[in-house]
Every structure is written in structure tokens, then in C-alpha cells.
């Protein structure tokens, strides 16, 4: 599995911003079959940083429904795996990809 297949996208939310500022942790959506060692290696290669630890959680699928003219449409939000990556002090990841 290549690095691009392991890390799908960063999670950008208020909670992830607080974690990044407070405890130098960054959140990513990762491939469901990737283990912590593969995630650590992929992050270190993609962003050239030192990763101290990786915590993972599998977010379960959940049902959603909405009302339309045709009636109630039922569906589900897919399950995914989330990784919280803790970096060494003084290092950071630019998740927005700003070019300067």
C-alpha cells in the first residue's frame, strides 16, 4: 500500500484545530486496513516530521434520513478509520497546503 492510499485526507474541524494547537495532534482519515506503523511511516515520509505516537479509532456507520417531495429518503454514512497523530514538540503539519 502506498502513502497516498494509506492517508485519505486530513480532518479539518474545530476539534482538530484545538488538538493541533494544544497537544500537537493532527487528525487524518486513513485506509481501513492500515495499521499504526504504516500510518506513522506514511506521515513521516509525506510531511518530513517525527511522529511520537499514533492513535486510531474506527468510526461506525450511521443511518441518516431526510424528507423530500417523494417521501422519506433513507441512507447511511459510511464507516471510516480515523488516526490521531502526535508530533514531536516544535514540529507542525500544514494541513491547508498554503503556498508562500
DRENDO-1510 file (C-alpha; in Angstrom, 1 decimal, always signed):
<recs>
REC; n; res; u; v; w
REC; 1; UNK; +0.0; +0.0; +0.0 .
REC; 2; UNK; +1.5; +3.4; -1.0 .
REC; 3; UNK; +1.5; +6.5; +1.2 .
REC; 4; UNK; -1.3; +8.1; -0.9 .
REC; 5; UNK; -3.5; +5.1; -0.4 .
REC; 6; UNK; -3.0; +5.0; +3.4 .
REC; 7; UNK; -3.7; +8.7; +4.1 .
REC; 8; UNK; -7.0; +9.7; +2.5 .
REC; 9; UNK; -7.5; +13.2; +3.8 .
REC; 10; UNK; -6.9; +15.4; +6.8 .
REC; 11; UNK; -9.8; +16.2; +9.1 .
REC; 12; UNK; -10.4; +19.9; +9.4 .
REC; 13; UNK; -12.8; +20.8; +12.2 .
REC; 14; UNK; -12.9; +22.9; +15.3 .
REC; 15; UNK; -11.9; +19.9; +17.5 .
REC; 16; UNK; -9.0; +19.0; +15.3 .
REC; 17; UNK; -7.7; +22.6; +15.3 .
REC; 18; UNK; -7.9; +22.6; +19.1 .
REC; 19; UNK; -5.9; +19.4; +19.3 .
REC; 20; UNK; -3.3; +20.7; +16.9 .
REC; 21; UNK; -2.8; +23.9; +18.9 .
REC; 22; UNK; -3.0; +22.4; +22.4 .
REC; 23; UNK; -1.3; +19.0; +22.2 .
REC; 24; UNK; +0.3; +18.9; +18.7 .
REC; 25; UNK; -2.0; +16.2; +17.5 .
REC; 26; UNK; -3.3; +16.0; +13.9 .
REC; 27; UNK; -6.3; +14.0; +12.6 .
REC; 28; UNK; -6.5; +12.1; +9.3 .
REC; 29; UNK; -9.0; +9.8; +7.6 .
REC; 30; UNK; -6.9; +6.7; +6.8 .
REC; 31; UNK; -7.4; +3.4; +4.9 .
REC; 32; UNK; -9.3; +0.9; +7.0 .
REC; 33; UNK; -6.7; -1.8; +6.6 .
REC; 34; UNK; -3.7; +0.4; +7.6 .
REC; 35; UNK; -2.0; -0.3; +10.9 .
REC; 36; UNK; -0.3; +2.2; +13.2 .
REC; 37; UNK; +3.2; +1.5; +11.9 .
REC; 38; UNK; +2.1; +2.0; +8.3 .
REC; 39; UNK; +0.3; +5.3; +9.2 .
REC; 40; UNK; +3.4; +6.5; +11.1 .
REC; 41; UNK; +5.7; +5.7; +8.2 .
REC; 42; UNK; +3.4; +7.4; +5.7 .
REC; 43; UNK; +3.0; +10.6; +7.7 .
REC; 44; UNK; +6.8; +10.9; +8.3 .
REC; 45; UNK; +7.5; +10.4; +4.6 .
REC; 46; UNK; +4.8; +12.8; +3.3 .
REC; 47; UNK; +5.4; +15.6; +5.7 .
REC; 48; UNK; +9.0; +15.0; +6.8 .
REC; 49; UNK; +8.2; +15.1; +10.5 .
REC; 50; UNK; +8.9; +13.0; +13.6 .
REC; 51; UNK; +5.8; +11.1; +14.8 .
REC; 52; UNK; +5.8; +10.2; +18.5 .
REC; 53; UNK; +2.5; +8.2; +18.6 .
REC; 54; UNK; -0.5; +7.2; +16.5 .
REC; 55; UNK; -3.9; +6.5; +18.0 .
REC; 56; UNK; -6.7; +5.1; +15.8 .
REC; 57; UNK; -10.4; +4.7; +16.0 .
REC; 58; UNK; -13.0; +3.2; +13.7 .
REC; 59; UNK; -16.0; +5.5; +13.4 .
REC; 60; UNK; -19.1; +3.3; +12.8 .
REC; 61; UNK; -21.5; +3.8; +10.0 .
REC; 62; UNK; -24.7; +5.6; +10.9 .
REC; 63; UNK; -28.2; +5.9; +9.4 .
REC; 64; UNK; -29.5; +9.1; +8.1 .
REC; 65; UNK; -32.9; +10.1; +6.6 .
REC; 66; UNK; -34.2; +13.2; +5.0 .
REC; 67; UNK; -37.6; +14.4; +3.9 .
REC; 68; UNK; -38.2; +15.1; +0.2 .
REC; 69; UNK; -41.2; +15.6; -2.0 .
REC; 70; UNK; -41.1; +11.9; -2.9 .
REC; 71; UNK; -41.2; +10.9; +0.8 .
REC; 72; UNK; -38.5; +10.0; +3.3 .
REC; 73; UNK; -35.2; +9.0; +1.7 .
REC; 74; UNK; -33.1; +6.7; +4.0 .
REC; 75; UNK; -29.4; +6.1; +3.6 .
REC; 76; UNK; -26.3; +5.7; +5.6 .
REC; 77; UNK; -22.9; +7.5; +6.2 .
REC; 78; UNK; -20.1; +5.1; +5.6 .
REC; 79; UNK; -17.8; +3.9; +8.4 .
REC; 80; UNK; -14.2; +5.1; +8.3 .
REC; 81; UNK; -11.0; +4.9; +10.2 .
REC; 82; UNK; -9.6; +8.0; +11.9 .
REC; 83; UNK; -6.0; +8.4; +13.1 .
REC; 84; UNK; -4.7; +10.9; +15.6 .
REC; 85; UNK; -1.0; +11.6; +15.0 .
REC; 86; UNK; +1.1; +13.2; +17.8 .
REC; 87; UNK; +4.2; +15.0; +16.5 .
REC; 88; UNK; +7.4; +15.8; +18.3 .
REC; 89; UNK; +7.5; +19.2; +20.1 .
REC; 90; UNK; +8.2; +22.2; +17.8 .
REC; 91; UNK; +7.0; +20.4; +14.6 .
REC; 92; UNK; +3.8; +21.0; +12.7 .
REC; 93; UNK; +1.9; +19.9; +9.6 .
REC; 94; UNK; +0.4; +22.4; +7.2 .
REC; 95; UNK; -2.9; +20.7; +6.5 .
REC; 96; UNK; -4.2; +23.6; +4.5 .
REC; 97; UNK; -1.4; +23.3; +1.9 .
REC; 98; UNK; -0.9; +27.1; +1.7 .
REC; 99; UNK; +1.7; +28.2; -0.8 .
REC; 100; UNK; +4.0; +31.0; +0.1 .
</recs>
